[in-house]
Amino acid sequence: MSAPCLEIDLAALEHNTRVLVDRLAPQGIGVTAVTKAALGSPEVARAMLRGGAGGLGDSRVENLARLRGVDLGPRTLIRSPMLSQVEHVVRAADVSLNTEAAVLRALSAAAVGVGRTHSVVLMVELGDLREGIAADDVIDAASAVDALPGLQLVGLGTNLACQCGVVPDQHKMDELSRLVEQVEAACGSALSVISGGNSANLDWALAAADVGRVNDLRLGEAILLGTEPLHRRPIDGLRTDVFTLTAEVIEVKCKPAQPWGDLGQTAFGAQPARTGTGTVRQAIFALGRQDVDPDGLSVPAGMSVLGMSSDHLVVDVGDHDLPVGASVGFALNYSALVRAMTSPFVTQHVG
Ligand SMILES: *Cc1c(COP(=O)(O)O)cnc(C)c1O
């Protein structure tokens, strides 16, 4: 096995999906499992579907295309389509989340061109200031979709917490439900997908006395890492060890705790000053910023990170007796996971 390697525990992934699906079901909420941090991995997608996810979502049409063989439940493009990709979108996705009239017109033409009906969820801006149509404009936008051939308006959605950290609460979700009823009244047909948000919605969704019309959440981080994104706390009953990044030691030596000579900038700007005196047992791992975000890497107990450049992770290994060639597993946060998944140097091992 070539290092560095990202180990993916599919049983843990399936477990996390099932726990969340089972907890949300009594609230009438289904799960669209988001595969984007896993680069649309078909193995990851299948484990999520085995765990009970009702469909798959990804922000990249290329990832959805990778999932073409995994045809259980709808595939949703969860980022507004690029105008330049609409034909690819109607081929690779059954549903897309949308906010722009020009994109919807192009999607309509593309859907007609390939002889398909493409489903549309309109995203509503509720204060986090990323994607979304102003609440006042939603009815007009919905009527416009209704008038376009090849498109079917299936629902409304919103996304909070990602850009400004705005918390999805009862007030925000009630507003979404109210807009659903207004659109249904104006368009004369029922909406079937009310997509309340992402993993940050879980606290609200599991505790709410009344979830209103919300019947879907798009969950990535909670399934993949077992954490909720508002406070980055582990979710009770979920596995936080789905992913482990294994790297190999290429040098181990006792070195002075402090550098010597005049100090300027490092390869990546100012580094925190080294603390400590005497000597440290320092290991270098063949792992760098090209492979992982160092701020999102957790080292095993008794070790601490001294620095990371493009290709070298330097760790104070304390009392650990690590020879050259030894492998060590590191836990990852969301940012570290995304980088590891997209590094061409990191291999994957699915088990
Ligand atoms: C990434 C994303 C999600 C999933 O977010 P998590 O916090 O990983 O659950 C949901 N919806 C949209 C629009 C996204 O971009």
The ligand as a MOL file (V3000), in Angstrom:
LIG
                    3D

  0  0  0     0  0            999 V3000
M  V30 BEGIN CTAB
M  V30 COUNTS 15 15 0 0 0
M  V30 BEGIN ATOM
M  V30 1 C -21.7730 21.1010 1.4420 0
M  V30 2 C -23.2250 21.3490 1.4090 0
M  V30 3 C -24.0740 20.5780 2.1980 0
M  V30 4 C -23.5660 19.5650 3.1990 0
M  V30 5 O -23.0110 20.2440 4.2950 0
M  V30 6 P -22.4910 19.4660 5.5830 0
M  V30 7 O -22.2250 20.5500 6.5680 0
M  V30 8 O -21.2760 18.7260 5.1590 0
M  V30 9 O -23.5840 18.5750 6.0250 0
M  V30 10 C -25.4320 20.8050 2.0890 0
M  V30 11 N -25.9220 21.7230 1.2310 0
M  V30 12 C -25.1400 22.4840 0.4540 0
M  V30 13 C -25.7650 23.4760 -0.4620 0
M  V30 14 C -23.7580 22.3200 0.5140 0
M  V30 15 O -22.9830 23.0870 -0.2640 0
M  V30 END ATOM
M  V30 BEGIN BOND
M  V30 1 1 1 2
M  V30 2 1 2 3
M  V30 3 2 2 14
M  V30 4 1 3 4
M  V30 5 2 3 10
M  V30 6 1 4 5
M  V30 7 1 5 6
M  V30 8 2 6 7
M  V30 9 1 6 8
M  V30 10 1 6 9
M  V30 11 1 10 11
M  V30 12 2 11 12
M  V30 13 1 12 13
M  V30 14 1 12 14
M  V30 15 1 14 15
M  V30 END BOND
M  V30 END CTAB
M  END
